């Protein structure tokens, strides 16, 4: 049964006004930097390979055949194909979809800002993200920068490069009452980061966590940090307990990308997850050549929550899932 008031917006109209203002400010920011806005497809015949993200699908019958389309979890692959075609620096502001549990910070449909800056590395992109936040929130806003390794040392006393599996299990168990039977280091590291570190960082101002483990590189290049450790050129932005953005100095090697896709497929198989058609067009595009660039995806709804002081994503959406 529908609630009698469920026709009304989830968000106050004043918040929707703030949303429109935020969109205008974002577009002005990129226009001033001559970064072109693009608009890629929401439905694709291929999907992401990430074993930790579940996708929504749409089935249809067209031109005499049954087709399965995947709703985009990010416009990343399509945008990279545009980069390979010579589009130059580009951004996109639009809807994406993920089959995940809905909650205070999660919706299966949400708005993402994704952009790629040709000729910049991840350090320069972090500086541009800080400039964007200053443009849409306050000119005086400043961000902190903390390596993944240092964050672990500061808040858990453990060095993620050196810690034993037993100590990781004990730390995870102490924080969550789970972990003693887990043998995958990355799973334990992610569990500890989410339960111990995330709540403690970026409470007063945004914080970039950078230089992730190689095993968590995703689509990032690898490089040596100041101590000589091989790390991923990846960063995430946190503020007041929320992850706002995830970015990379982008991988441009087609063979390495194909190998990472294959590894993701193997992980999905071991986990008993459904196999997906990964995007062979992206591999073909990368083989033609993608310019050196850095890219980032930023959750616009979460950013608006922070701007408006809201605790639930439903409070910044015109019609949240229960009213959609």
N, C-alpha and C positions, 0 to 999 in steps of 0.2 A: 504494500500500500504506500502511496505517495503521501508525504506530509503536506498539509495544506499550504505551508509556506515555502515548499521546496522549489517553487518557480522563481523565487527571488535570488539575486546574486549571492554568492558565498562571501565576496569581499564588499566592504563599504565602498560607495561610489567615490569617496575622496581618495581611497587607495587606488582605485582604477584610474583616477586622474593622475596619481603619482606614477602609475605604471606607464601611462601614455607619455608623461614627461620624461621618464627614464629612457624609453625607446627613442624619443627625439634627441636626447642628449647623446646616446650611444651613436646614433647615425651621424650627428654633427661631428662627434669626435673623429670618426673614421673619414668623413668627407674632408675635414681639414687636413688629414694625412694622406689624402688621395688613395685610400684603400677602397676597392670596388666592392659593392654589395652584390652578392649572388643569391640565387634561389634555386636549389637543387631539389630533386624528387624526395617525397616522403616514403614512397614504395619502391623497393628494389628486388630484383630477382636473386640477388646474392646478399649474404648477411655478414656480420662481424664474426670473428673467430673466438673472441674473448670467452674463456670458459666460465667466467664469473658473472656474466650478464645474460639474462634471459630476454628473448625478443618476442614481440607480438607478430602474428602472421595474419594474412588475409588470403583466402582461397577464392578463385574465380574460374569460370570457363570462358575462354576466348579463342577465336580462330581455330576451333575444333580441338582444343586441348585444355586439360586442367592445369592451372598455374597456381603456384604458391608465391606470394609476395611477402617480403619482410618489411615491416615498418621500421624506419631508420631509428637507431638508438643514438646516432650522431650523424651529421652530414660529412664526416671526415673523409670517407673513401671517395665520394663524389667530388668533394672539393680538391682532393689531391689529384684526381684525374684532370681537373681544370688547371691546377698548377703545372702538371706535366704538359698540358696543351698550350702553356704560355700565358695564362691569365694574369700573372703577377700577383701582388699582395691582394688578398680577398678576405671578406668576412660574410657571415650569414647569421641572421637573427630569426629563429623560427622554432616550430614545434618538433619535439622528438618523443620517442615512446620506449618504455622499458617495462617488461613484465616483472614487476617487483612488488613486494608488500607495500601497501599504501600506509602512510603515517604522517606525523607532524611535519616531516621534511621531505617526504616522498610522494610523488604522484605518478601514475603510469603514463600520463601525458604532461609534459612540461616544456618550458621555453629555454632554449640554449643559445648562447652567443658563442660562435666559434670563429676564430680568425687565424690566418697564416701570413707571416711577414717574411717575404723573400729577402735574403741577405742578413737577417738577424739571427743570433743564437739565442739560447734559452735565457741567458742573463739579460740580454737586451730586451727580450720579450717581457720578462718580469718587471723591468723598469717601465715598459709601456703599460702593463696592467696597472701598476701603481699610479701612472698618469691618468688612466681611465677612471680609477676610483676617485682620484682627486677632482676630476672633471664632473663626476655624477654625484659625489657625496660632499666633499669639502677639500678646498685647496691645501689645507694644512695636514691632511691625512698622510701618515707615514707607515711603511710596512717594515716588519722585522724579517730577517733572513736567518735560517737555521738549517744545517745539514741534517739529513736523516740520522746519521751516526751520532751527531752531537745531541739531537733530541732524545735518543735512547739513553745516552750516557747521563744527560741532565735529569731525566724524569724517572728512569728505572735503575740507573747504576750499571746497566749492561751495555757492552759494546757489541752491536749486532754483527760486526765482522768477526769477532773472536768468541762470542759466548757459546757455551756448550748446549747441546740439545736438551740435556737434563735441566739446566738452569732456565732455558726458555720455557720448558714445560711447567716448571715450578712457578715461574712468574705469571704465566697465563692462568694457571690454576688458582693462584692466590687472588688474582684480579677478577676472575670470572667463574671459578669452580669448574672450569673446563680446561682441557689441554694435556692432562697426564697421559692420555692414550694417543695424542696426535704426534705424528713423526715428521710431518712436513714443516720445514723451517719457515717457509714463507707464510703458511697459514698461521703459525704461532706468532710470527712477527706482526702480521696484520691484525691479529686478535689483540695483542698487547698494545699496538699503536692506537687502535680504535678505543680500547677500554681504559687505558692508562694515560696515554700522551695527548690524544685529541682534546679531552676535557680540560687540559691544563695550559694549552698553548693559545695564543692569539685572543686572550680575553679582553685586553685593552685596545689593541690595534691588530690589523691583519698580519699574518705571518706566512712567509713562503718556506715550505719544507722542500729541500732540494737534494740532489745527489743520492738517488735511490739505489738499492741493491740491483746488480745486473739481472738477477732472476725476476725482478719486477720492472724491467725496462719497457715492456709493452712495445710501443712504436717509436722509442727514442734511440738516438745514437748512444754509444758508449765512449767514455773518456776517463782519464786518470785525474783524481782529485789532488788537492795540495799535498796529501800524505802519500801519494802514489797508488792509492787503491783504485781499481777499475770500478767505475760506478756508471749508472745510467744518467744521461743528460735529461732528467725528468724533474718536474717540480709539481707540488700541489699547494694551493692557497687555502688557508684556514682563517676563520674569524668567528669568535664567540661560539666555539664548539661545532661549527659547520664547515664542511669542505665546500669551497666556492668554485674552485677551478683546478684543472689538471692539464699540464702542458709539457711539451717536449721540444728538444732540438731534434727535428724530425729525421727518422731513418729514410734514406733515399736509395738504398741498395735493394734491387729487386730480388736477388737470390736470398739475401738475408731475410727479407720480408716473407718470402715463400717458406723459408725454413721455420720462421716463427709461427706462421699460419699452421704448418704441419704439426709443430709442437703443441699448439693450442688444440688441434683436432685430437691428438693423442691423449691429452689431458681430459678432454671431454669423453673420449672412449673409456678411459680408466674410471671416470666418475659415473659412467652409465648414462651420460647426458645425450640428448638427441643430437645427431650430426646435422651440420648445416652446410649449404653450398657457399664456400667462401668466394670472395670477389676476385676472380681470375683477371677481370678487366683492370683492376688496380695493379696487379703484378705486371701485366702487359704495359700499362702506362708508365710504371716506374722503370721498366726496361728501356723505355724511350728517353728517359731522363727527367728527374724532378730537380728543380733548383734547390740549393741549400736554403733552408728556411726553418723558422720556429713556429709552432702552432699551439693553440690553447682552446679549451672549451670551458665556458663559464656558465654556471646556473643562474639565470636571470631572476627566477622566482625567489631563490634563496637570497640573492642580493637585495631584492625588493623587500623581503622580510626584514632584513637588517636595517634598511633605510627607514622603514615604517615602524620598526619596533614590534613586529608580529612574531608569535611563537609557533604558528601553524600555517603550513603552506596554503591551506584552504582560504585563509584570510587575505591572500593576495591574488587569488584566481577568480575570474568572473563567475565561473560555475565549477566548483570542485567535483570530484568523482561521484559523490553521492547526489549531486544535483545536475550532473551532465545529461 
